[in-house]
Amino acid sequence: MKVEIEGMSVTYTQDSDSCDTSNDNQQLDVFTEDGGGGKYMVLKTERWAIDSIDELIEILNDFKLKAGIK
């Protein structure tokens, strides 16, 4: 028997940045979809501020590991 995750959704949150007028936490939704050729990641956010590309890479690698994406 082979067991695997078919779909996964994770919401990452962080404090608002200094230019964000809403003062609400920022949310980054990352989820998987599969159109028949294998799973891929989808990103959804209204605002997600980063200081460096490495911050986003770390989040995506975390999701990739949890979702079992190759």
Secondary structure, DSSP 4 states (H G I P E B T S, - for coil): --------EEEEEEPPPTT-TT-SPEEEEEEEEESSS-EEEEEE-S----SSHHHHHHHHHHHHHHHT--
